[in-house]
């Protein structure tokens, strides 16, 4: 997200909308890799963080990231959504 748009609640609205779509699709859990500057935003949206890791992009660039997850529903037989969220 461009810095001039940060702090306006836009990121939270986007995450909330994506969670709504995921629930409608029957997704039980969301996994993502957040950049270090996005970690707090995702935590405020209810995601829990793991230890810091390194994201290896398809173009062979490396970026520090934080693997995060959020349980959407309590059903273990539903599909998981794997996504990469980088800012």
MOPAC internal coordinates of N, CA, C and O (Angstrom, degrees):
PM7 1SCF
backbone

  N    0.0000 0     0.00 0     0.00 0    0    0    0
  C    1.4407 1     0.00 0     0.00 0    1    0    0
  C    1.5262 1   108.30 1     0.00 0    2    1    0
  O    1.2310 1   120.83 1   -41.64 1    3    2    1
  N    1.2933 1   116.03 1   138.36 1    3    2    1
  C    1.4615 1   120.06 1   177.74 1    5    3    2
  C    1.5253 1   110.14 1   -65.54 1    6    5    3
  O    1.2310 1   120.32 1   -41.40 1    7    6    5
  N    1.3268 1   117.00 1   138.60 1    7    6    5
  C    1.4680 1   120.30 1  -177.56 1    9    7    6
  C    1.5243 1   114.36 1   -52.30 1   10    9    7
  O    1.2310 1   119.61 1   144.98 1   11   10    9
  N    1.3353 1   118.35 1   -35.02 1   11   10    9
  C    1.4663 1   119.39 1  -177.65 1   13   11   10
  C    1.5333 1   112.62 1   -66.93 1   14   13   11
  O    1.2310 1   120.01 1   163.59 1   15   14   13
  N    1.3296 1   117.58 1   -16.41 1   15   14   13
  C    1.4586 1   121.14 1   178.82 1   17   15   14
  C    1.5280 1   112.90 1  -100.18 1   18   17   15
  O    1.2310 1   120.00 1   174.38 1   19   18   17
  N    1.3210 1   117.60 1    -5.62 1   19   18   17
  C    1.4641 1   121.13 1  -179.14 1   21   19   18
  C    1.5254 1   110.52 1   -70.63 1   22   21   19
  O    1.2310 1   121.16 1   -28.69 1   23   22   21
  N    1.3257 1   115.39 1   151.31 1   23   22   21
  C    1.4574 1   120.91 1   176.43 1   25   23   22
  C    1.5198 1   114.50 1    79.31 1   26   25   23
  O    1.2310 1   120.11 1  -169.76 1   27   26   25
  N    1.3297 1   117.40 1    10.24 1   27   26   25
  C    1.4616 1   121.05 1  -179.42 1   29   27   26
  C    1.5298 1   112.57 1  -107.15 1   30   29   27
  O    1.2310 1   120.30 1  -176.54 1   31   30   29
  N    1.3270 1   117.04 1     3.46 1   31   30   29
  C    1.4604 1   120.31 1  -179.88 1   33   31   30
  C    1.5199 1   114.33 1    83.27 1   34   33   31
  O    1.2310 1   120.20 1  -174.52 1   35   34   33
  N    1.3185 1   117.21 1     5.48 1   35   34   33
  C    1.4637 1   120.66 1  -178.21 1   37   35   34
  C    1.5275 1   110.69 1   -67.19 1   38   37   35
  O    1.2310 1   120.41 1   135.84 1   39   38   37
  N    1.3316 1   116.82 1   -44.16 1   39   38   37
  C    1.4636 1   120.78 1   179.53 1   41   39   38
  C    1.5156 1   111.71 1   -60.61 1   42   41   39
  O    1.2310 1   120.28 1   136.76 1   43   42   41
  N    1.3171 1   117.07 1   -43.24 1   43   42   41
  C    1.4668 1   121.11 1   179.57 1   45   43   42
  C    1.5242 1   110.41 1   -63.41 1   46   45   43
  O    1.2310 1   120.04 1   139.09 1   47   46   45
  N    1.3298 1   117.52 1   -40.91 1   47   46   45
  C    1.4666 1   120.53 1   178.08 1   49   47   46
  C    1.5243 1   110.94 1   -63.69 1   50   49   47
  O    1.2310 1   120.27 1   140.51 1   51   50   49
  N    1.3325 1   117.08 1   -39.49 1   51   50   49
  C    1.4624 1   120.27 1   178.80 1   53   51   50
  C    1.5261 1   110.54 1   -65.09 1   54   53   51
  O    1.2310 1   120.37 1   134.82 1   55   54   53
  N    1.3359 1   116.90 1   -45.18 1   55   54   53
  C    1.4636 1   120.49 1   179.91 1   57   55   54
  C    1.5265 1   110.18 1   -63.33 1   58   57   55
  O    1.2310 1   120.02 1   136.34 1   59   58   57
  N    1.3229 1   117.56 1   -43.66 1   59   58   57
  C    1.4672 1   121.66 1   179.12 1   61   59   58
  C    1.5259 1   110.73 1   -60.00 1   62   61   59
  O    1.2310 1   120.37 1   137.55 1   63   62   61
  N    1.3193 1   116.89 1   -42.45 1   63   62   61
  C    1.4696 1   120.59 1   178.97 1   65   63   62
  C    1.5304 1   110.90 1   -65.01 1   66   65   63
  O    1.2310 1   120.22 1   135.95 1   67   66   65
  N    1.3314 1   117.18 1   -44.05 1   67   66   65
  C    1.4634 1   120.36 1   179.17 1   69   67   66
  C    1.5239 1   111.54 1   -64.53 1   70   69   67
  O    1.2310 1   120.16 1   142.76 1   71   70   69
  N    1.3343 1   117.30 1   -37.24 1   71   70   69
  C    1.4671 1   120.26 1   175.95 1   73   71   70
  C    1.5250 1   110.41 1   -63.13 1   74   73   71
  O    1.2310 1   120.18 1   138.94 1   75   74   73
  N    1.3208 1   117.27 1   -41.06 1   75   74   73
  C    1.4659 1   121.58 1   177.77 1   77   75   74
  C    1.5309 1   110.43 1   -59.79 1   78   77   75
  O    1.2310 1   120.51 1   133.32 1   79   78   77
  N    1.3338 1   116.63 1   -46.68 1   79   78   77
  C    1.4625 1   120.53 1   178.43 1   81   79   78
  C    1.5245 1   111.23 1   -62.81 1   82   81   79
  O    1.2310 1   120.45 1   139.66 1   83   82   81
  N    1.3250 1   116.75 1   -40.34 1   83   82   81
  C    1.4675 1   120.94 1   179.62 1   85   83   82
  C    1.5241 1   110.72 1   -63.56 1   86   85   83
  O    1.2310 1   120.24 1   135.60 1   87   86   85
  N    1.3236 1   117.15 1   -44.40 1   87   86   85
  C    1.4700 1   120.47 1   178.53 1   89   87   86
  C    1.5330 1   110.46 1   -60.84 1   90   89   87
  O    1.2310 1   120.38 1   136.12 1   91   90   89
  N    1.3375 1   116.88 1   -43.88 1   91   90   89
  C    1.4691 1   120.52 1   178.95 1   93   91   90
  C    1.5197 1   111.23 1   -61.22 1   94   93   91
  O    1.2310 1   120.28 1   149.31 1   95   94   93
  N    1.3327 1   117.08 1   -30.69 1   95   94   93
  C    1.4649 1   121.68 1   179.80 1   97   95   94
  C    1.5258 1   112.20 1   -84.84 1   98   97   95
  O    1.2310 1   120.03 1   179.47 1   99   98   97
  N    1.3318 1   117.54 1    -0.53 1   99   98   97
  C    1.4575 1   120.89 1   178.67 1  101   99   98
  C    1.5111 1   114.56 1    83.56 1  102  101   99
  O    1.2310 1   120.14 1  -159.98 1  103  102  101
  N    1.3193 1   117.33 1    20.02 1  103  102  101
  C    1.4660 1   121.34 1   179.70 1  105  103  102
  C    1.5241 1   109.20 1   -78.10 1  106  105  103
  O    1.2310 1   120.58 1   -47.80 1  107  106  105
  N    1.3235 1   116.50 1   132.20 1  107  106  105
  C    1.4590 1   121.44 1  -177.86 1  109  107  106
  C    1.5168 1   112.94 1   -91.20 1  110  109  107
  O    1.2310 1   120.50 1   148.05 1  111  110  109
  N    1.3290 1   116.66 1   -31.95 1  111  110  109
  C    1.4608 1   120.32 1  -172.09 1  113  111  110
  C    1.5216 1   109.45 1  -148.50 1  114  113  111
  O    1.2310 1   120.65 1   -39.41 1  115  114  113
  N    1.3318 1   116.36 1   140.59 1  115  114  113
  C    1.4627 1   121.13 1   176.51 1  117  115  114
  C    1.5236 1   108.52 1  -110.07 1  118  117  115
  O    1.2310 1   120.97 1   -48.31 1  119  118  117
  N    1.3210 1   115.75 1   131.69 1  119  118  117
  C    1.4634 1   123.19 1   173.94 1  121  119  118
  C    1.5230 1   107.00 1  -115.63 1  122  121  119
  O    1.2310 1   120.29 1   -43.10 1  123  122  121
  N    1.3243 1   117.04 1   136.90 1  123  122  121
  C    1.4603 1   119.97 1   176.68 1  125  123  122
  C    1.5156 1   109.79 1  -149.01 1  126  125  123
  O    1.2310 1   120.96 1   -15.47 1  127  126  125
  N    1.2910 1   115.77 1   164.53 1  127  126  125
  C    1.4633 1   122.17 1   175.32 1  129  127  126
  C    1.5188 1   106.86 1  -118.37 1  130  129  127
  O    1.2310 1   120.55 1   -70.71 1  131  130  129
  N    1.3204 1   116.55 1   109.29 1  131  130  129
  C    1.4622 1   122.21 1  -177.18 1  133  131  130
  C    1.5187 1   110.45 1   -94.97 1  134  133  131
  O    1.2310 1   120.82 1   -34.54 1  135  134  133
  N    1.3174 1   116.04 1   145.46 1  135  134  133
  C    1.4553 1   118.98 1   171.06 1  137  135  134
  C    1.5248 1   107.74 1   -68.72 1  138  137  135
  O    1.2310 1   120.79 1   -17.46 1  139  138  137
  N    1.3199 1   116.09 1   162.54 1  139  138  137
  C    1.4626 1   119.98 1  -176.48 1  141  139  138
  C    1.5229 1   111.85 1   -60.15 1  142  141  139
  O    1.2310 1   120.05 1   143.00 1  143  142  141
  N    1.3261 1   117.51 1   -37.00 1  143  142  141
  C    1.4608 1   118.86 1  -179.02 1  145  143  142
  C    1.5273 1   112.79 1   -76.10 1  146  145  143
  O    1.2310 1   119.51 1   167.07 1  147  146  145
  N    1.3294 1   118.53 1   -12.93 1  147  146  145
  C    1.4613 1   121.58 1   178.52 1  149  147  146
  C    1.5256 1   112.64 1   -97.11 1  150  149  147
  O    1.2310 1   120.04 1   171.02 1  151  150  149
  N    1.3205 1   117.53 1    -8.98 1  151  150  149
  C    1.4653 1   120.93 1  -175.09 1  153  151  150
  C    1.5258 1   112.19 1   -55.56 1  154  153  151
  O    1.2310 1   119.55 1   131.83 1  155  154  153
  N    1.3186 1   118.46 1   -48.17 1  155  154  153
  C    1.4680 1   120.78 1  -177.95 1  157  155  154
  C    1.5208 1   112.12 1   -62.06 1  158  157  155
  O    1.2310 1   120.28 1   142.20 1  159  158  157
  N    1.3127 1   117.07 1   -37.80 1  159  158  157
  C    1.4668 1   120.85 1   178.30 1  161  159  158
  C    1.5273 1   110.22 1   -59.42 1  162  161  159
  O    1.2310 1   120.57 1   132.17 1  163  162  161
  N    1.3255 1   116.51 1   -47.83 1  163  162  161
  C    1.4604 1   119.90 1  -179.69 1  165  163  162
  C    1.5280 1   111.46 1   -67.61 1  166  165  163
  O    1.2310 1   119.74 1   143.99 1  167  166  165
  N    1.3213 1   118.10 1   -36.01 1  167  166  165
  C    1.4619 1   119.84 1   176.76 1  169  167  166
  C    1.5221 1   110.56 1   -62.41 1  170  169  167
  O    1.2310 1   120.14 1   139.59 1  171  170  169
  N    1.3290 1   117.33 1   -40.41 1  171  170  169
  C    1.4654 1   120.61 1   177.21 1  173  171  170
  C    1.5316 1   111.69 1   -64.30 1  174  173  171
  O    1.2310 1   120.67 1   157.48 1  175  174  173
  N    1.3185 1   116.33 1   -22.52 1  175  174  173
  C    1.4631 1   121.11 1   177.78 1  177  175  174
  C    1.5281 1   111.90 1   -91.05 1  178  177  175
  O    1.2310 1   120.14 1  -174.69 1  179  178  177
  N    1.3244 1   117.33 1     5.31 1  179  178  177
  C    1.4585 1   120.81 1   175.36 1  181  179  178
  C    1.5138 1   116.37 1    97.11 1  182  181  179
  O    1.2310 1   119.68 1  -172.71 1  183  182  181
  N    1.3183 1   118.21 1     7.29 1  183  182  181
  C    1.4628 1   121.05 1   177.66 1  185  183  182
  C    1.5227 1   109.64 1   -81.66 1  186  185  183
  O    1.2310 1   120.74 1   -32.20 1  187  186  185
  N    1.3289 1   116.19 1   147.80 1  187  186  185
  C    1.4583 1   121.11 1   175.02 1  189  187  186
  C    1.5244 1   108.47 1  -108.71 1  190  189  187
  O    1.2310 1   121.50 1   -35.71 1  191  190  189
  N    1.3234 1   114.74 1   144.29 1  191  190  189
  C    1.4623 1   121.26 1  -174.10 1  193  191  190
  C    1.5190 1   111.85 1  -101.15 1  194  193  191
  O    1.2310 1   121.32 1   -29.36 1  195  194  193
  N    1.3152 1   115.09 1   150.64 1  195  194  193
  C    1.4578 1   123.16 1   169.42 1  197  195  194
  C    1.5219 1   107.27 1  -101.66 1  198  197  195
  O    1.2310 1   120.74 1     6.86 1  199  198  197
  N    1.3114 1   116.18 1  -173.14 1  199  198  197
  C    1.4641 1   120.49 1   177.37 1  201  199  198
  C    1.5242 1   109.99 1   -67.23 1  202  201  199
  O    1.2310 1   120.74 1   -27.61 1  203  202  201
  N    1.3023 1   116.20 1   152.39 1  203  202  201
  C    1.4631 1   122.04 1   178.97 1  205  203  202
  C    1.5235 1   110.12 1   -56.81 1  206  205  203
  O    1.2310 1   120.58 1   -36.30 1  207  206  205
  N    1.3215 1   116.49 1   143.70 1  207  206  205
  C    1.4601 1   122.24 1  -178.54 1  209  207  206
  C    1.5302 1   108.78 1  -137.67 1  210  209  207
  O    1.2310 1   121.18 1     4.88 1  211  210  209
  N    1.3162 1   115.35 1  -175.12 1  211  210  209
  C    1.4607 1   121.61 1   177.37 1  213  211  210
  C    1.5249 1   107.99 1  -118.53 1  214  213  211
  O    1.2310 1   120.69 1   -53.40 1  215  214  213
  N    1.3251 1   116.29 1   126.60 1  215  214  213
  C    1.4631 1   122.41 1   174.76 1  217  215  214
  C    1.5221 1   107.62 1   -90.69 1  218  217  215
  O    1.2310 1   120.46 1   -52.79 1  219  218  217
  N    1.3228 1   116.73 1   127.21 1  219  218  217
  C    1.4626 1   122.62 1   177.07 1  221  219  218
  C    1.5202 1   108.16 1  -104.57 1  222  221  219
  O    1.2310 1   120.42 1   -70.74 1  223  222  221
  N    1.3167 1   116.80 1   109.26 1  223  222  221
  C    1.4635 1   121.08 1  -177.34 1  225  223  222
  C    1.5229 1   110.34 1   -74.94 1  226  225  223
  O    1.2310 1   120.27 1   -20.06 1  227  226  225
  N    1.3349 1   117.09 1   159.94 1  227  226  225
  C    1.4659 1   120.21 1   176.62 1  229  227  226
  C    1.5297 1   112.41 1   -58.67 1  230  229  227
  O    1.2310 1   120.32 1   154.37 1  231  230  229
  N    1.3309 1   116.99 1   -25.63 1  231  230  229
  C    1.4708 1   119.98 1   178.94 1  233  231  230
  C    1.5283 1   111.81 1   -88.92 1  234  233  231
  O    1.2310 1   120.88 1  -165.75 1  235  234  233
  N    1.3363 1   115.93 1    14.25 1  235  234  233
  C    1.4638 1   124.49 1   175.13 1  237  235  234
  C    1.5258 1   114.39 1    70.74 1  238  237  235
  O    1.2310 1   119.70 1  -161.66 1  239  238  237
  N    1.3231 1   118.18 1    18.34 1  239  238  237
  C    1.4600 1   121.01 1   172.23 1  241  239  238
  C    1.5214 1   108.46 1   -85.91 1  242  241  239
  O    1.2310 1   120.66 1   -31.23 1  243  242  241
  N    1.3094 1   116.35 1   148.77 1  243  242  241
  C    1.4570 1   121.08 1   177.76 1  245  243  242
  C    1.5206 1   109.33 1  -113.60 1  246  245  243
  O    1.2310 1   121.18 1   -38.21 1  247  246  245
  N    1.3319 1   115.34 1   141.79 1  247  246  245
  C    1.4509 1   121.48 1  -177.69 1  249  247  246
  C    1.5186 1   108.81 1  -143.04 1  250  249  247
  O    1.2310 1   120.37 1   -48.19 1  251  250  249
  N    1.3347 1   116.90 1   131.81 1  251  250  249
  C    1.4620 1   119.94 1   175.75 1  253  251  250
  C    1.5239 1   108.44 1   -63.59 1  254  253  251
  O    1.2310 1   120.80 1   -42.69 1  255  254  253
  N    1.3133 1   116.08 1   137.31 1  255  254  253
  C    1.4600 1   120.61 1  -179.48 1  257  255  254
  C    1.5227 1   109.63 1  -147.02 1  258  257  255
  O    1.2310 1   121.40 1    -7.61 1  259  258  257
  N    1.3138 1   114.92 1   172.39 1  259  258  257
  C    1.4583 1   121.81 1   177.78 1  261  259  258
  C    1.5282 1   107.65 1  -127.72 1  262  261  259
  O    1.2310 1   119.65 1   -68.74 1  263  262  261
  N    1.3397 1   118.27 1   111.26 1  263  262  261
  C    1.4639 1   119.73 1   174.34 1  265  263  262
  C    1.5295 1   108.92 1   -63.83 1  266  265  263
  O    1.2310 1   120.65 1   -45.62 1  267  266  265
  N    1.3225 1   116.36 1   134.38 1  267  266  265
  C    1.4605 1   121.23 1  -177.57 1  269  267  266
  C    1.5215 1   108.83 1  -137.35 1  270  269  267
  O    1.2310 1   121.48 1   -21.36 1  271  270  269
  N    1.3338 1   114.77 1   158.64 1  271  270  269
  C    1.4626 1   118.73 1   178.07 1  273  271  270
  C    1.5185 1   109.95 1  -149.25 1  274  273  271
  O    1.2310 1   122.05 1   -20.11 1  275  274  273
  N    1.3201 1   113.69 1   159.89 1  275  274  273
  C    1.4602 1   120.61 1   176.13 1  277  275  274
  C    1.5151 1   108.33 1  -147.33 1  278  277  275
  O    1.2310 1   120.95 1   -52.46 1  279  278  277
  N    1.3121 1   115.78 1   127.54 1  279  278  277
  C    1.4565 1   122.37 1   176.28 1  281  279  278
  C    1.5246 1   107.50 1   -81.31 1  282  281  279
  O    1.2310 1   120.03 1   -56.68 1  283  282  281
  N    1.3194 1   117.55 1   123.32 1  283  282  281
  C    1.4621 1   121.30 1  -179.90 1  285  283  282
  C    1.5153 1   112.23 1   -92.48 1  286  285  283
  O    1.2310 1   120.64 1   140.39 1  287  286  285
  N    1.3296 1   116.39 1   -39.61 1  287  286  285
  C    1.4624 1   121.85 1   179.00 1  289  287  286
  C    1.5174 1   108.52 1  -136.99 1  290  289  287
  O    1.2310 1   120.57 1   -14.16 1  291  290  289
  N    1.2940 1   116.52 1   165.84 1  291  290  289
  C    1.4604 1   121.12 1  -176.74 1  293  291  290
  C    1.5236 1   113.88 1   -90.32 1  294  293  291
  O    1.2310 1   119.76 1  -177.89 1  295  294  293
  N    1.3012 1   118.06 1     2.11 1  295  294  293
  C    1.4612 1   120.58 1  -178.12 1  297  295  294
  C    1.5262 1   110.25 1   -82.77 1  298  297  295
  O    1.2310 1   120.64 1   -52.90 1  299  298  297
  N    1.3247 1   116.39 1   127.10 1  299  298  297
  C    1.4625 1   120.10 1  -178.65 1  301  299  298
  C    1.5221 1   112.69 1   -86.75 1  302  301  299
  O    1.2310 1   120.07 1   170.58 1  303  302  301
  N    1.3264 1   117.47 1    -9.42 1  303  302  301
  C    1.4616 1   119.57 1  -177.28 1  305  303  302
  C    1.5272 1   112.83 1   -94.32 1  306  305  303
  O    1.2310 1   119.60 1  -174.11 1  307  306  305
  N    1.3130 1   118.37 1     5.89 1  307  306  305
  C    1.4580 1   120.89 1   179.15 1  309  307  306
  C    1.5146 1   110.46 1   -91.38 1  310  309  307
  O    1.2310 1   120.36 1   -19.11 1  311  310  309
  N    1.3293 1   116.92 1   160.89 1  311  310  309
  C    1.4560 1   121.71 1  -178.66 1  313  311  310
  C    1.5223 1   111.96 1   -70.40 1  314  313  311
  O    1.2310 1   121.31 1   -28.00 1  315  314  313
  N    1.3065 1   115.10 1   152.00 1  315  314  313
  C    1.4600 1   122.10 1   173.79 1  317  315  314
  C    1.5200 1   108.65 1   -98.73 1  318  317  315
  O    1.2310 1   121.17 1   -31.87 1  319  318  317
  N    1.2995 1   115.37 1   148.13 1  319  318  317
  C    1.4625 1   120.88 1   176.58 1  321  319  318
  C    1.5107 1   108.33 1  -106.57 1  322  321  319
  O    1.2310 1   120.44 1   -59.65 1  323  322  321
  N    1.3079 1   116.77 1   120.35 1  323  322  321
  C    1.4582 1   122.06 1   175.08 1  325  323  322
  C    1.5137 1   107.18 1  -101.04 1  326  325  323
  O    1.2310 1   120.54 1   -56.11 1  327  326  325
  N    1.2846 1   116.58 1   123.89 1  327  326  325
  C    1.4601 1   119.35 1   177.31 1  329  327  326
  C    1.5097 1   109.37 1  -143.04 1  330  329  327
  O    1.2310 1   121.19 1   -20.35 1  331  330  329
  N    1.2763 1   115.32 1   159.65 1  331  330  329
  C    1.4534 1   121.38 1   177.49 1  333  331  330
  C    1.5133 1   107.15 1  -115.74 1  334  333  331
  O    1.2310 1   121.12 1   -59.86 1  335  334  333
  N    1.3157 1   115.47 1   120.14 1  335  334  333
  C    1.4606 1   120.18 1   179.50 1  337  335  334
  C    1.5117 1   108.04 1  -115.36 1  338  337  335
  O    1.2310 1   121.01 1   -69.39 1  339  338  337
  N    1.2816 1   115.68 1   110.61 1  339  338  337
  C    1.4597 1   120.87 1  -179.30 1  341  339  338
  C    1.5104 1   108.89 1  -126.39 1  342  341  339
  O    1.2310 1   121.11 1   -41.64 1  343  342  341
  N    1.3033 1   115.49 1   138.36 1  343  342  341
  C    1.4649 1   120.85 1   174.62 1  345  343  342
  C    1.4945 1   108.12 1  -115.60 1  346  345  343
  O    1.2310 1   120.10 1   180.00 1  347  346  345

